[in-house]
Amino acid sequence: MLDHYFHLDFDTRRGLQEQLREALLDAIHTGTIPTEEALPSCRKLSLQLGISRNTVALVYEGLVEDGYLVSRPRSGYYLHDAYHEPDALETGRGMRDEIVDAPVWGSRFTHRPSHLQGVLRPGNWMSYEFPFVYGQLDTRLFPLEQWRETSRRLLGGRRERHWLSDRYDQDDPMLVEQLRTRVLPKRGIHARSDEILITLGSQNALFLIAQLLFDARTRVAMENPGYREAANVFLRQGAQLSYQRIDAEGICLDAAAAGSDYLYVTPSHQGPTGVTMSRRRREALIEQIQRRDQIVLEDDYDAEVNFDRHAQPALKASRAGSRVIYMSSLSKPLSPGLRLGYVVADAELIEELRALRRLMYRHPPSGLQQQLAQFLSQGHYDRYLRLFADEMRHRWEIMDAAIGRDLPACRRVGGDHASVFWLEAPQSVDTQRLAWQAAQYGVLIEPGFQHFFDQAPPRNYMRLGFGAIDAERIAPGITRLARAFG
């Protein structure tokens, strides 16, 4: 009988029906449920698990409706005939064990993406008491009720469900219109609908652009330190990279930059340092790309989380805007897991990027696009961004004061109100070792050497985020970090 060994530890954060259904399906698929015996009655299983009889009945009836169980009057619930061969799984395992002529995949790979260096981030960052991790957000800030309201509206009975259809290579027109009229103008950008492409985040935008425009003859100038995953995408295409030093004004334009075909920059808040490109440096860059027939890839990754009241407009908004391919993210301020971004460029380029995207995945999920479009049109997104900016500004000020008080030997690089703190520790400090020591105090930091492209990168830099940590934990966390210095 199932009740002899069926046990379930319920998670209070999830619905009981959901968890019971999931557990029963696991038992069905693994052959745990006897084929000729009735499942425990609703009353018996409810007593065994300590849940209501009605909950068990609803789950059983749902599994009957979906073809997993059958209900026999006055007898009970039984496994459907289609699941009467639990030995099939074991047979399959045995067959796999006997396979000896497996292919040698290593000899078939045309390239090895796994060999490209990435930025190491622990997947268990949420388990740290003081997670100064970048690129994650405090999930409590997510506007869950407004998101649910938008979902209910989208799924409403009288609405046309266009999002259920494959749009081939087209994006949701409402989302494109919301971007064109409500999001981009805040960065000084005025674009037509045919100059906008929705992507699965900025990383996907970089991949599409590199796939279309780069080859072994392409010369690309990048910031150093900079965004390593952008470098990895470009290197995969065989591009020749030059690395430009960052100073207090942003990217330094040297002879290598002047001889490049493309320049990849993060001018609003340079990643990872948070430095804002100065007006003088912006003008020099604009003048250079016009004179030398160059293209700028502008990654405005934190456009929507930029809480600097005096933020400069995007390079795309300048007189050289047609020479700028602009990309940003819609999901970074809302939820990194949404993975929605966009590219703004001349229509001819967007048309080819759209065709390339079609070959990869056609278009980002229509339902998600339409829900986000509704979220924007109802004003929820703008309201959330205002609240988010106030909260991030508050956290930045707490963290700035704590660093000044507890880490006086560390120099903050980057402008005020950047979305990250890039710190230069004394030369004697190895921040990789510091990160290990800090972890013993429950503090998560990111060593900075991973963002440099030098043969022997400096070891005394670190990046600290504040989007994922509770505001009240910031100051105690910095105090703990100071202890890790020894």
Legacy VTK file of the C-alpha trace (Angstrom):
# vtk DataFile Version 3.0
C-alpha trace
ASCII
DATASET POLYDATA
POINTS 486 float
0.000 0.000 0.000
1.102 3.535 -0.810
0.456 4.727 2.740
3.141 2.356 4.050
5.922 4.558 2.678
4.329 7.725 1.318
5.483 10.747 3.322
5.408 14.417 2.480
7.097 17.357 4.241
5.028 20.331 3.168
6.632 23.630 2.257
4.582 26.407 3.875
5.462 28.765 1.016
3.611 26.601 -1.560
0.020 25.427 -1.927
-0.920 22.059 -0.430
-2.731 20.893 -3.571
0.262 21.736 -5.730
2.674 19.829 -3.504
0.437 16.778 -3.068
-0.202 16.546 -6.811
3.527 16.835 -7.513
4.341 14.093 -4.993
1.702 11.731 -6.384
2.901 12.304 -9.948
6.444 11.494 -8.835
5.156 8.269 -7.296
3.289 7.399 -10.497
6.249 8.002 -12.786
8.696 6.094 -10.604
6.412 3.056 -10.309
5.851 3.486 -6.572
2.063 3.114 -6.733
0.866 -0.515 -6.848
-0.979 -1.309 -10.069
-3.793 -3.460 -8.654
-4.365 -1.844 -5.270
-6.495 1.178 -4.505
-4.775 4.341 -3.387
-5.432 5.369 0.227
-8.893 6.828 0.652
-9.278 10.594 0.893
-9.969 10.272 4.596
-6.998 7.979 5.258
-4.444 10.024 3.285
-5.691 13.281 4.791
-5.180 11.889 8.305
-1.774 10.489 7.385
-0.526 13.802 5.946
-2.362 16.101 8.325
-4.244 17.986 5.611
-7.927 18.414 4.808
-9.913 15.625 3.198
-11.174 18.088 0.590
-7.592 18.872 -0.503
-6.894 15.185 -1.153
-10.197 14.756 -3.011
-9.494 17.714 -5.296
-6.027 16.358 -6.152
-7.355 12.859 -6.820
-10.134 14.189 -9.069
-7.639 16.343 -10.950
-5.441 13.318 -11.623
-8.499 11.376 -12.815
-9.429 14.185 -15.200
-5.863 14.300 -16.538
-5.750 10.531 -17.172
-3.326 9.448 -14.423
-5.910 7.715 -12.191
-9.282 6.054 -12.647
-12.144 6.204 -10.158
-14.030 2.950 -9.519
-17.388 3.414 -7.770
-17.442 2.122 -4.175
-13.868 0.880 -4.632
-11.590 3.917 -4.798
-8.907 5.435 -6.994
-6.553 3.230 -9.044
-3.616 3.772 -11.339
-4.636 4.220 -14.967
-3.789 1.297 -17.281
-1.309 3.457 -19.186
0.954 3.510 -16.113
0.876 -0.219 -15.337
4.445 -0.882 -16.498
6.718 0.592 -13.821
9.507 -1.794 -14.898
9.965 0.175 -18.107
12.096 2.726 -16.318
14.384 0.066 -14.914
14.573 -1.608 -18.336
15.632 1.672 -19.882
18.299 2.111 -17.262
19.639 -1.366 -17.921
19.804 -0.731 -21.651
21.730 2.507 -21.067
24.198 0.689 -18.846
24.985 -1.727 -21.691
25.870 0.997 -24.205
29.608 0.868 -24.899
29.843 2.548 -28.305
29.290 6.112 -27.066
30.479 8.933 -29.374
33.623 10.886 -28.510
31.983 14.288 -28.304
35.228 16.132 -27.688
36.414 15.359 -31.214
33.187 16.757 -32.677
33.014 20.147 -30.977
33.764 23.015 -33.354
34.537 25.249 -30.374
34.504 25.052 -26.574
32.381 27.768 -24.896
33.085 26.112 -21.547
36.752 27.071 -21.921
35.929 30.786 -21.974
36.514 32.437 -18.619
33.378 33.656 -16.898
32.676 35.575 -13.715
32.227 33.145 -10.849
29.145 33.750 -8.748
27.885 31.265 -6.154
24.477 29.858 -6.992
23.611 29.764 -3.293
23.988 33.529 -2.807
20.595 33.665 -1.066
21.953 31.543 1.786
24.451 34.266 2.769
23.425 36.535 5.614
24.995 39.544 3.889
24.846 39.020 0.092
26.604 41.999 -1.515
25.993 40.332 -4.856
25.477 42.274 -8.072
22.806 41.520 -10.668
20.215 40.153 -8.233
17.328 41.937 -6.543
15.514 41.796 -3.241
12.494 39.731 -4.277
10.306 41.523 -1.729
10.466 44.629 -3.912
8.773 42.893 -6.848
5.290 44.409 -7.495
3.583 41.047 -7.209
0.001 42.283 -6.865
0.241 44.547 -9.928
1.889 41.725 -11.903
-0.950 39.397 -10.923
-3.506 42.008 -11.911
-1.876 42.296 -15.324
-1.890 38.528 -15.697
-5.584 38.335 -14.791
-6.352 41.017 -17.347
-4.353 39.183 -20.014
-6.110 35.895 -19.285
-9.568 37.475 -19.052
-12.335 35.518 -20.758
-13.365 38.202 -23.252
-9.900 39.082 -24.447
-8.377 37.943 -27.702
-5.559 35.531 -26.892
-3.155 36.608 -29.626
-0.248 35.535 -27.428
-1.184 31.886 -27.930
-0.211 32.137 -31.601
3.263 31.913 -33.089
4.105 35.403 -34.378
6.766 33.935 -36.682
9.407 36.673 -36.396
7.348 39.619 -35.089
7.255 41.148 -31.610
4.196 42.221 -29.709
3.277 45.588 -31.278
1.972 46.963 -27.996
5.264 46.271 -26.215
7.238 47.885 -29.052
4.939 50.916 -28.867
5.364 51.170 -25.099
9.129 51.065 -25.540
9.018 53.647 -28.305
6.775 56.135 -26.502
7.385 55.613 -22.774
10.738 53.953 -22.125
13.192 55.184 -24.756
12.311 58.906 -24.571
13.526 58.899 -20.947
16.996 58.212 -22.387
16.566 60.855 -25.073
15.977 58.242 -27.812
13.240 58.680 -30.422
12.868 55.589 -32.601
10.405 54.128 -35.075
8.787 50.744 -34.520
10.923 49.141 -37.233
14.059 50.244 -35.373
13.290 48.147 -32.255
13.824 44.424 -31.658
12.876 42.510 -28.483
15.509 40.065 -27.219
15.955 37.566 -24.421
17.970 40.064 -22.395
21.032 42.134 -23.252
23.275 39.066 -23.434
21.123 37.679 -26.229
21.318 41.047 -27.991
25.115 40.903 -27.880
25.119 37.381 -29.308
22.827 38.324 -32.201
24.870 41.419 -33.044
28.186 39.571 -32.943
26.805 36.682 -35.004
25.637 39.083 -37.685
28.488 41.613 -37.793
31.704 40.040 -36.487
34.232 37.638 -37.966
37.972 37.036 -37.742
38.739 40.345 -39.468
36.622 42.436 -37.075
38.444 44.673 -34.621
36.585 45.520 -31.419
37.695 47.903 -28.662
36.464 47.122 -25.138
36.734 48.688 -21.725
39.218 47.238 -19.223
38.025 46.254 -16.675
34.836 45.376 -18.505
32.024 42.959 -19.149
33.672 39.592 -19.617
30.667 37.858 -21.159
30.637 40.435 -23.948
34.294 39.638 -24.623
33.449 35.923 -24.651
30.722 36.440 -27.256
33.048 38.491 -29.455
35.928 36.020 -29.102
33.642 33.161 -30.065
33.121 34.922 -33.394
36.888 35.207 -33.832
36.980 39.000 -33.423
40.251 40.739 -32.590
39.852 42.530 -29.252
41.767 45.474 -27.840
41.276 46.520 -24.239
41.049 50.195 -23.350
41.935 51.524 -19.919
39.240 53.108 -17.745
39.920 56.318 -15.849
37.699 58.788 -13.966
36.142 59.932 -17.277
35.410 56.516 -18.732
37.033 54.689 -21.650
40.440 55.998 -22.758
40.607 56.365 -26.532
44.057 55.322 -27.715
45.476 54.269 -31.096
43.940 50.775 -30.816
40.504 52.288 -30.245
41.003 54.585 -33.218
41.832 51.607 -35.434
38.823 49.506 -34.407
35.689 48.770 -36.392
33.457 48.669 -33.312
33.668 50.005 -29.771
31.719 48.289 -27.000
31.020 50.761 -24.176
28.880 51.143 -21.058
28.848 54.956 -20.798
26.034 55.521 -18.309
27.673 53.512 -15.522
30.704 51.630 -16.730
30.590 47.963 -15.886
31.998 47.010 -13.444
33.396 50.277 -12.030
30.281 52.468 -12.117
32.235 55.352 -13.716
30.064 57.697 -15.802
31.615 58.778 -19.098
32.333 62.504 -18.954
30.885 64.971 -21.472
34.388 65.659 -22.785
35.071 61.961 -23.361
31.639 61.470 -24.941
32.322 64.266 -27.417
35.720 62.780 -28.241
34.120 59.392 -28.860
31.361 60.852 -31.057
33.859 62.835 -33.088
36.066 59.767 -33.556
33.342 57.387 -34.744
32.087 59.936 -37.267
35.561 60.651 -38.600
36.713 57.019 -38.734
33.501 55.322 -39.863
33.148 53.320 -36.631
30.160 51.797 -34.846
29.467 51.957 -31.118
27.714 49.144 -29.244
26.114 51.009 -26.339
25.159 48.670 -23.513
22.884 50.747 -21.287
22.449 47.773 -18.984
21.233 49.757 -15.963
19.147 52.350 -17.807
16.010 51.442 -15.895
17.737 51.092 -12.521
19.696 54.322 -12.876
18.622 56.427 -9.915
21.050 59.268 -10.669
18.846 62.366 -10.976
21.426 63.990 -13.245
21.912 61.066 -15.638
23.111 62.028 -19.111
21.146 60.939 -22.180
22.221 57.858 -24.095
24.900 58.067 -26.783
22.160 56.850 -29.117
20.465 60.215 -28.575
23.509 62.139 -29.880
24.129 63.534 -33.369
25.962 60.279 -34.160
22.964 58.169 -33.166
22.814 56.293 -36.477
26.301 54.949 -35.675
25.149 53.590 -32.312
23.580 50.182 -31.712
21.750 50.592 -28.429
20.775 47.723 -26.129
19.206 47.572 -22.702
17.123 45.391 -20.401
13.494 45.531 -19.338
13.894 42.787 -16.767
16.963 43.921 -14.792
15.053 46.381 -12.556
11.931 44.234 -12.328
13.160 40.648 -12.163
16.430 39.369 -13.667
14.700 36.058 -14.326
12.270 37.592 -16.850
15.111 37.814 -19.413
13.630 40.474 -21.711
15.688 43.177 -23.392
15.752 45.122 -26.625
17.955 46.548 -29.359
17.493 49.935 -31.041
19.294 50.499 -34.345
18.724 51.502 -37.963
15.850 49.611 -39.591
18.120 47.810 -42.076
20.155 46.298 -39.246
17.065 45.442 -37.191
15.576 43.624 -40.182
18.619 41.359 -40.461
18.784 40.823 -36.697
15.117 39.828 -36.791
15.809 37.304 -39.541
18.738 35.885 -37.558
16.642 35.711 -34.401
13.979 33.813 -36.368
16.535 31.088 -37.096
17.344 30.780 -33.394
14.018 31.008 -31.542
11.643 33.084 -33.728
10.729 35.575 -30.985
10.628 35.892 -27.179
7.463 34.366 -25.657
4.425 36.334 -26.834
2.578 35.925 -23.552
5.453 37.445 -21.586
5.787 40.284 -24.083
2.076 41.067 -23.891
1.986 40.907 -20.105
4.903 43.309 -19.855
3.237 45.596 -22.408
0.105 45.664 -20.244
2.233 46.267 -17.157
3.794 49.289 -18.875
0.556 50.664 -20.316
-1.227 50.564 -16.956
1.514 52.673 -15.360
2.634 49.906 -12.989
6.165 49.873 -14.379
6.735 53.619 -13.962
5.296 53.575 -10.465
7.497 50.637 -9.522
10.600 52.332 -10.960
9.956 55.446 -8.860
9.675 53.385 -5.680
12.638 51.251 -6.714
14.831 54.292 -7.398
14.007 55.761 -3.977
14.837 52.463 -2.285
18.117 52.014 -4.200
19.157 55.599 -3.459
18.457 54.958 0.213
20.528 51.763 0.176
23.360 53.443 -1.721
23.588 56.194 0.902
23.596 53.677 3.769
26.320 51.669 2.079
28.417 54.696 1.153
28.369 55.865 4.771
29.178 52.376 6.081
32.135 51.970 3.714
33.467 55.395 4.660
33.210 54.498 8.339
34.356 50.854 8.412
36.595 50.571 5.325
38.516 53.860 5.280
41.506 52.231 3.539
39.345 51.334 0.505
38.867 53.883 -2.276
35.494 54.064 -3.965
35.783 54.267 -7.749
32.881 55.478 -9.852
30.331 58.245 -9.621
27.739 58.899 -6.966
24.599 56.749 -7.090
25.961 54.089 -9.402
24.182 50.738 -9.199
27.289 49.100 -7.725
30.299 49.878 -5.530
33.703 49.225 -7.101
36.335 49.440 -4.377
40.096 49.589 -4.569
41.629 48.014 -1.478
45.270 48.524 -0.420
47.814 46.815 -2.684
48.576 44.221 -0.017
44.981 42.910 -0.065
44.066 39.987 -2.325
40.278 40.271 -2.638
39.920 36.643 -3.728
41.355 35.583 -0.386
39.322 38.311 1.295
36.148 36.892 -0.299
36.885 33.497 1.260
37.516 35.073 4.659
34.398 37.225 4.395
32.313 34.143 3.603
33.236 32.791 7.051
31.379 35.810 8.458
28.363 35.259 6.180
29.405 38.060 3.802
29.401 37.570 0.028
31.568 39.867 -2.105
32.854 39.625 -5.678
36.645 39.716 -6.296
37.433 42.244 -9.004
40.290 40.487 -10.818
37.741 38.537 -12.931
36.737 41.709 -14.770
40.241 42.623 -15.982
41.662 41.372 -19.266
45.326 41.793 -18.303
47.697 38.844 -18.214
48.309 39.601 -14.524
45.189 41.441 -13.336
45.334 43.542 -10.160
44.152 41.580 -7.146
43.002 44.403 -4.868
39.637 45.359 -6.396
36.168 44.158 -5.468
32.590 44.751 -6.564
29.767 45.068 -4.051
26.109 45.155 -5.009
23.287 46.288 -2.772
20.156 45.333 -4.694
19.700 41.921 -3.089
20.519 42.707 0.542
18.021 44.123 3.037
18.669 47.795 3.756
18.962 47.137 7.494
21.653 44.498 6.868
23.958 46.718 4.824
25.764 48.495 7.675
26.217 45.335 9.809
27.421 43.512 6.696
30.104 46.104 5.964
31.178 45.913 9.606
31.543 42.128 9.231
33.507 42.647 6.019
35.879 44.983 7.852
36.571 42.177 10.344
37.545 39.891 7.464
40.419 42.244 6.623
42.040 41.042 9.852
LINES 1 487
486 0 1 2 3 4 5 6 7 8 9 10 11 12 13 14 15 16 17 18 19 20 21 22 23 24 25 26 27 28 29 30 31 32 33 34 35 36 37 38 39 40 41 42 43 44 45 46 47 48 49 50 51 52 53 54 55 56 57 58 59 60 61 62 63 64 65 66 67 68 69 70 71 72 73 74 75 76 77 78 79 80 81 82 83 84 85 86 87 88 89 90 91 92 93 94 95 96 97 98 99 100 101 102 103 104 105 106 107 108 109 110 111 112 113 114 115 116 117 118 119 120 121 122 123 124 125 126 127 128 129 130 131 132 133 134 135 136 137 138 139 140 141 142 143 144 145 146 147 148 149 150 151 152 153 154 155 156 157 158 159 160 161 162 163 164 165 166 167 168 169 170 171 172 173 174 175 176 177 178 179 180 181 182 183 184 185 186 187 188 189 190 191 192 193 194 195 196 197 198 199 200 201 202 203 204 205 206 207 208 209 210 211 212 213 214 215 216 217 218 219 220 221 222 223 224 225 226 227 228 229 230 231 232 233 234 235 236 237 238 239 240 241 242 243 244 245 246 247 248 249 250 251 252 253 254 255 256 257 258 259 260 261 262 263 264 265 266 267 268 269 270 271 272 273 274 275 276 277 278 279 280 281 282 283 284 285 286 287 288 289 290 291 292 293 294 295 296 297 298 299 300 301 302 303 304 305 306 307 308 309 310 311 312 313 314 315 316 317 318 319 320 321 322 323 324 325 326 327 328 329 330 331 332 333 334 335 336 337 338 339 340 341 342 343 344 345 346 347 348 349 350 351 352 353 354 355 356 357 358 359 360 361 362 363 364 365 366 367 368 369 370 371 372 373 374 375 376 377 378 379 380 381 382 383 384 385 386 387 388 389 390 391 392 393 394 395 396 397 398 399 400 401 402 403 404 405 406 407 408 409 410 411 412 413 414 415 416 417 418 419 420 421 422 423 424 425 426 427 428 429 430 431 432 433 434 435 436 437 438 439 440 441 442 443 444 445 446 447 448 449 450 451 452 453 454 455 456 457 458 459 460 461 462 463 464 465 466 467 468 469 470 471 472 473 474 475 476 477 478 479 480 481 482 483 484 485
